[in-house]
Amino acid sequence: MEELPPKHGAETTKRKVAHSDEHGFSDQVRVPNVIVMVGLPARGKTYISKKLCRYLKWTGFKTKVFNVGEYRRTDANAADAVHGANASFFSPNNADALKVRAESARRAMEDMADYLNSGAGSVAIFDATNTTKSRRKTIIDFCTQKRIRCFFIESVCDDPDIIDSNVTDVKVNSPDYKGLMTAEQAKEDFMRRIENYKQQYEPLDESEGDLLSFIKVINAGRSFKVHQVRGHVQSRVVYFLMNIHLLPRSIYLTRHGQSEYNSMGRLGGDSPLTSDGRKYALALAEFFEDEEVPGLRVWCSQKVRAAQTSQHLKPDFHTEYWKALDEIDAGICEGLTYDDIQQRYPKQSEDRAHDKYHYRYPSGESYEDVVSRLEPVIMELERQANVLVVSHQAVLRCILAYFYDRPLPELPYIDIPLHSLVKLTPRAYHCDSTIYSYDIENGKWSNTSAQLPLCDSPRD
Ligand code: F6P
């Protein structure tokens, strides 16, 4: 049996007892997973850890990153962070530092085991270099004893450009160096740190154990080596890693222009645009004339209002119509206003207000259902370069929650006004977000750099 994300808000409390399998995990239905990062410094391990964590959380797995560098910085014997600011701390001959480093790893491992075995989470990501066989053996033994399944991700990179940009963009801003030296000095020190790690680096290999499962990501995804993948979580992780890329690009998201149903406060349906909605469609086309986004692709839902919103965009954008981008199906409430629902189905209104993410409209969908059907869209967004998505409020909330890394219970409350366009630009550890708002009255766009906020009760 394999672990699946919990359904319908069911909090996993204790791990359950079930059948045997051949890998020594004989009595677990939900086998928790530790994903162990491996690789020299500046190989994108933290980038992968954070990104994977965000993806797994969005798909419903409770996931947390345990970064050993952070444990080291809070270690009583290394509290002033000065240790980390000097490459000699990472020398394989520095016995005192080796003790601090081993102790930091041990504390992180204990916390991971508590997190998984208490049922608070089902996937833990162990973000450290883990570059020696002996460190990895300690982790494997620990996980076996705690009945946790282990999967290794080794990031191997010998492309000097990728390493240089990682050190320059991310590492010089590390808390290890903050306030202690210039960016130039930090870079030099970090390069020496890498050399120290190289002295003891032993790349992963199959001979490290019969139960070893891993993926090697080579030069930021130019090639891969995958070995002995076990179970649903691991295969999902492999699939995800094979689809992500580091190339700069932007993703644009917009709801359709105002529809006739919007103007009446009715849910769903397939009504055409109002005259304001048609103005927005024209403004959107003009926006992209000016913005000149190279190779832009347009993905649109199959609803009339979305198709009308994208109709003036240039034909070279190759608009594709995805059923998966259609609005949440409100089932028996389609075509009703929120007040109608309150009057006809008060229990439904109450249930929805109680748990909006998991609530499923009778004969319709829940937000959780929409997230499931959007997974291929997210995967494809990860693979592509510049894309404009023309869709609907509930769908865009699900997509935005992924890029903004928002908790699932908050997702249905992200406020996405009509006639606004969100530009997302992925960065190393976050996503920049710019909101362009179109004022129908004066025919002008304005913009602000921010994430869309949460609202209490959207009703348009
Ligand atoms: O009201 C517009 C709309 O897109 C509806 O079609 C849809 O049911 C609703 O928004 C989703 O928002 P909420 O989940 O807040 O009801």
Residues whose N, C-alpha, C, O or C-beta is under 5 A from the ligand:
A	BS01	F6P	R266 L267 G268 E327 I328 A330 H392 Q393 A394 P412 P458 D460
